[in-house]
Amino acid sequence: MTDSGKMAILASGGPAPGINSVIGAATIRAAISGVEVVGLMDGFRWLMERDTSKAVPLTIKSIAGIHHRGGSVLGISRANPTHNPQHLANTVAALQSMGVHRLITIGGDDTALSAMRISEQAAGALHVAHVPKTIDNDLDLPYGIPTFGFQTVRHFGTAIVQNLQVDARTTSRWYFVGTMGRKAGHLALGIGKAAGATLTIIPEEFPEPIVPVSTIVDTLVGSMIKRLSYGRTDGVALIALALVGRLGPGDRAEFADADLSDPDALRSAQTRFSSYLKLKVEQQLASYGASATIVAKDLGYELRCADPIPLDMEYTRDLGYCASKFLLEGGTDAMITIQHGEFRPVPFPELLDPTTKRTRVRMVDINTDHYRIARRYMLRLRRDDFEDPHELEKFANTARISVAEFRERFGHLVADEPPPIQFEH
């Protein structure tokens, strides 16, 4: 590899606040070393067709100030070259035809896998660094290290949920807020905990691989009955839309009729899930002679291109600088991370799940005090509710059923409740 080779930058997957900051910082670092930088429009989309006409020059002047702004000056797409060997070959050939010797990819787990495969296909002719980006916060970084964009999206998402809480109290209604996330519940929990939502339901709280819709519905209804017994007819429930991927075929068939291994099909199904739960909850409440005004709302698209908050702005500038410097100094085949204030490249092989041979997904660890505290502040049926005869009778009366019926109907919800926090003295 020679210093005269170009550096290319692309963003793939879904938008996240801070993409422009990575692009800008990486460009500046390369430019001051005399390396020419090109931006690749729309992720891998055109490269997969061996089309190099959508590459644009990036200079210090052209990227000035972009780190303040959301979105991506290079666009973005979910085009994935690993699905077709010819697309993978075309991608590498297109990069080589442009004289690109260094590639920075910005994206989530699919993009990380694409970066690995491109490097393998190039057989040493291309040095590759991946910058982890996803608002889902589900890339396999060390505990406590967020993916960029997550904190910004949580910040603005929390503000929206706070407004919904005021609206709920004012109008005596419930909001079921479906929160983006492909497999993990980080975003739902992060927003719900910060805003003090009535409850948050995430896939990680269910130990079995298949989560019945009836259990999710019972959780919501149980929370609503408990709140109603305290004289409140309002609430905001955050529901991680990643739950859709954990439903059984029978439940899923009621509102989704496609193969959910396809990202577009999964997202389409997720957009219907909150409304589906609303219908099911209304039906169950009606069986108890009760009713509630419920509004289903999804949260995500309006957050992904927000201007990054200072935390993400600073974080992404560090990531962009480190990605560029890593490649300029001969590094390759690593994900770029900042851990405890220090640059740490994570080699690509360490990202792979040995069983699936795909990049590992970081799930919410429900065995931490971080989650246990969040759970304690939620208003939902708890184990000690079933141990208190007075509380149990109050809830049963609200549902207009006997204590025995209430216990039989909702007792299963507390079987997997996390144990209380134990402090060492």
Residue pairs with C-beta under 8 A, 6 or more apart in sequence:
1 101
1 102
1 125
1 127
1 330
2 101
3 33
3 34
3 35
4 99
5 35
5 99
5 100
5 101
5 102
6 35
6 36
6 37
6 38
6 98
6 99
6 100
6 101
6 102
7 26
7 30
7 35
7 36
7 37
7 38
7 100
7 101
7 102
7 103
7 104
7 324
7 327
7 328
8 37
8 38
8 39
8 40
8 55
8 95
8 98
8 100
8 102
8 103
8 104
9 22
9 23
9 26
9 27
9 37
9 38
9 39
9 40
9 58
9 74
9 103
9 104
9 106
10 39
10 40
10 43
10 44
10 47
10 74
10 103
10 104
10 105
10 106
11 19
11 23
11 43
11 72
11 74
11 75
11 76
11 105
11 106
11 107
11 133
12 43
12 44
12 76
12 77
12 78
12 79
12 80
12 105
12 106
12 107
12 110
12 111
12 114
13 43
13 76
13 78
13 107
13 108
13 110
13 111
13 133
13 134
14 76
14 78
14 108
14 134
14 135
14 304
15 70
15 71
15 72
15 76
15 304
15 305
16 133
16 134
16 135
16 147
16 148
16 149
16 150
16 152
16 153
16 304
17 70
17 135
17 148
17 149
17 152
17 153
17 304
17 305
17 306
17 307
17 308
17 309
17 312
18 133
18 148
18 149
18 152
18 308
18 312
18 313
18 315
18 316
19 71
19 72
19 74
19 76
19 106
19 133
19 149
19 316
20 63
20 66
20 67
20 68
20 69
20 70
20 71
20 72
20 73
21 66
21 67
21 308
21 312
21 313
21 316
21 317
21 320
22 104
22 106
22 131
22 133
22 148
22 316
22 317
22 319
22 320
22 323
23 39
23 58
23 63
23 66
23 72
23 73
23 74
23 106
23 320
24 63
24 64
24 66
24 67
24 317
24 320
25 67
25 316
25 317
25 318
25 319
25 320
25 321
25 324
26 37
26 104
26 320
26 321
26 323
26 324
27 37
27 58
27 59
27 60
27 63
27 320
27 324
28 60
28 63
28 321
29 320
29 321
29 324
29 325
29 328
30 36
30 37
30 102
30 324
30 328
31 37
31 59
31 60
32 60
33 328
35 102
35 328
36 57
37 57
37 58
37 59
38 55
38 56
38 57
38 58
38 98
38 100
39 55
39 56
39 57
39 58
39 73
39 74
40 46
40 47
40 54
40 55
40 74
41 54
41 55
41 56
41 74
41 75
42 54
42 74
42 75
42 76
42 77
42 79
43 75
43 76
43 77
43 78
43 79
43 107
43 111
44 77
44 79
44 80
44 81
44 87
44 91
44 114
45 54
45 77
45 79
46 52
46 53
46 54
46 94
47 81
47 90
47 91
47 94
47 95
48 79
48 81
48 84
48 87
48 90
48 91
49 90
50 90
50 93
50 94
50 97
51 94
52 94
52 97
52 98
55 98
56 74
63 73
66 73
67 308
67 313
67 316
67 317
68 307
68 308
68 313
69 307
70 304
70 305
70 306
70 307
70 308
71 305
78 110
78 263
78 264
80 110
80 114
81 87
81 88
81 90
81 91
81 114
81 117
81 118
82 88
82 110
82 113
82 114
82 117
88 117
88 118
88 121
89 121
91 118
91 121
92 118
92 121
92 122
92 125
92 126
95 103
95 118
95 122
95 126
96 122
96 125
96 126
100 126
101 125
101 126
101 127
102 126
102 127
102 128
102 129
102 327
102 328
103 115
103 118
103 126
103 127
103 128
103 129
104 128
104 129
104 130
104 131
104 320
104 323
104 324
104 327
105 111
105 112
105 114
105 115
105 118
105 128
105 129
105 130
105 131
106 130
106 131
106 133
107 114
107 130
107 131
107 132
107 133
107 134
108 132
108 133
108 134
108 136
108 138
108 139
108 147
109 134
109 138
109 139
109 358
109 359
109 360
109 361
110 359
111 130
111 133
112 130
112 132
112 139
112 335
112 348
112 351
112 359
113 358
113 359
115 128
115 129
115 130
115 348
116 128
116 333
116 348
116 351
116 352
118 126
118 128
119 126
119 127
119 128
119 332
119 333
119 348
122 128
127 327
127 330
127 331
127 332
127 333
128 332
128 333
129 323
129 326
129 327
129 331
129 332
129 334
129 335
129 336
129 345
130 334
130 335
130 336
130 348
131 148
131 319
131 320
131 323
131 335
131 336
132 139
132 141
132 147
132 148
132 335
132 336
132 337
133 147
133 148
133 149
134 147
134 149
134 150
135 147
135 149
135 150
135 153
135 180
135 187
135 300
135 303
135 304
136 147
136 150
136 180
136 181
136 182
136 183
136 184
136 186
136 187
137 146
137 147
137 150
137 184
137 186
137 187
137 190
137 362
138 147
138 181
138 182
138 183
138 184
138 186
138 361
138 362
138 363
139 147
139 335
139 359
139 361
139 362
140 351
140 359
140 360
140 361
140 362
141 147
141 337
141 346
141 362
142 337
142 339
143 365
145 337
145 338
145 339
148 308
148 312
148 315
148 316
148 319
149 304
149 308
149 312
150 186
150 187
150 190
151 309
151 311
151 312
151 315
152 303
152 306
152 307
152 308
152 309
152 311
152 312
153 187
153 300
153 303
153 304
153 306
154 187
154 190
154 191
154 194
155 309
156 303
156 306
157 179
157 187
157 190
157 191
157 299
157 303
158 191
158 194
158 195
160 299
160 302
160 303
161 177
161 191
161 192
161 195
161 197
161 236
161 238
161 299
162 195
164 175
164 177
164 236
164 297
165 195
165 196
165 197
165 236
167 173
167 175
168 174
168 175
168 234
168 235
168 236
169 234
171 234
171 293
172 233
172 234
172 293
173 233
173 234
173 292
173 293
173 294
173 295
174 224
174 234
174 235
174 236
174 237
174 292
174 293
174 294
174 295
175 235
175 236
175 237
175 294
175 295
175 296
175 297
176 220
176 237
176 239
176 274
176 277
176 278
176 281
176 294
176 295
176 296
176 297
177 197
177 236
177 237
177 238
177 239
177 274
177 297
177 298
177 299
178 239
178 241
178 270
178 271
178 273
178 274
178 296
178 297
178 298
178 299
179 187
179 188
179 191
179 192
179 238
179 239
179 240
179 241
179 298
179 299
179 300
180 187
180 241
180 270
180 298
180 299
180 300
180 301
180 303
181 187
181 188
181 240
181 241
181 242
182 242
182 245
182 263
182 266
183 203
183 242
183 245
183 361
183 363
184 202
184 203
184 204
184 240
184 242
184 361
184 362
184 363
184 364
185 200
185 201
185 202
185 203
185 204
185 205
185 240
185 242
185 363
185 364
186 362
186 364
187 240
187 300
188 200
188 201
188 202
188 238
188 239
188 240
188 241
188 242
189 200
189 202
189 238
189 240
189 364
189 371
189 374
191 197
191 200
191 238
191 299
192 199
192 200
192 238
192 374
192 378
193 200
193 373
193 374
193 377
195 236
196 377
197 236
197 237
197 238
197 378
198 223
198 227
198 235
198 236
198 237
198 378
198 379
199 219
199 220
199 223
199 235
199 237
199 238
199 378
199 379
199 380
200 237
200 238
200 239
200 240
200 374
200 378
201 216
201 219
201 220
201 237
201 238
201 239
201 240
201 243
202 240
202 242
202 243
202 364
203 211
203 240
203 242
203 243
203 245
203 246
203 363
204 363
204 364
204 365
204 366
205 366
205 375
205 416
206 215
206 246
206 416
207 416
209 246
210 246
210 247
210 248
211 243
211 246
211 247
211 248
212 247
212 248
212 251
213 247
213 251
213 254
213 276
213 277
213 280
215 412
215 413
216 239
216 243
216 277
217 277
217 280
217 281
217 284
218 284
218 409
218 410
218 412
218 413
219 380
219 381
219 413
220 237
220 277
220 281
221 281
221 284
221 285
221 410
222 380
222 381
222 410
222 413
223 235
223 237
223 378
223 379
223 380
223 381
224 235
224 281
224 285
224 292
225 288
225 290
225 395
225 398
225 399
226 379
226 380
226 381
226 385
226 395
227 233
227 234
227 235
227 379
228 290
228 398
229 394
229 395
229 397
229 398
233 292
235 379
239 273
239 274
239 277
241 270
241 273
241 274
241 298
243 273
244 252
244 256
244 260
244 266
244 269
244 270
244 273
245 260
245 266
252 260
252 269
254 276
255 269
255 272
255 273
255 276
256 265
256 268
256 269
256 272
258 265
258 268
258 269
259 265
260 266
260 269
270 298
271 298
274 296
274 297
274 298
275 296
277 296
278 294
278 295
278 296
281 292
281 294
282 291
282 292
282 294
285 291
285 292
288 399
288 400
288 401
289 400
290 398
290 399
290 400
308 316
315 338
318 338
318 343
319 336
319 337
319 338
322 336
322 338
322 343
323 336
326 334
326 336
326 343
326 345
331 345
333 347
333 348
334 345
334 346
334 347
334 348
335 345
335 346
335 348
335 351
336 343
336 345
337 343
337 344
337 345
337 346
338 344
351 359
351 360
352 358
352 359
352 360
353 359
353 360
364 371
365 371
366 372
366 418
367 418
369 421
371 418
372 418
372 419
372 420
372 421
373 421
375 417
375 418
376 420
376 421
380 413
381 395
381 410
381 413
381 414
382 414
382 417
383 414
383 417
385 391
385 392
385 395
385 414
386 392
386 407
386 411
386 414
389 403
392 403
392 406
392 407
393 403
395 406
396 402
396 403
396 405
396 406
399 406
401 409
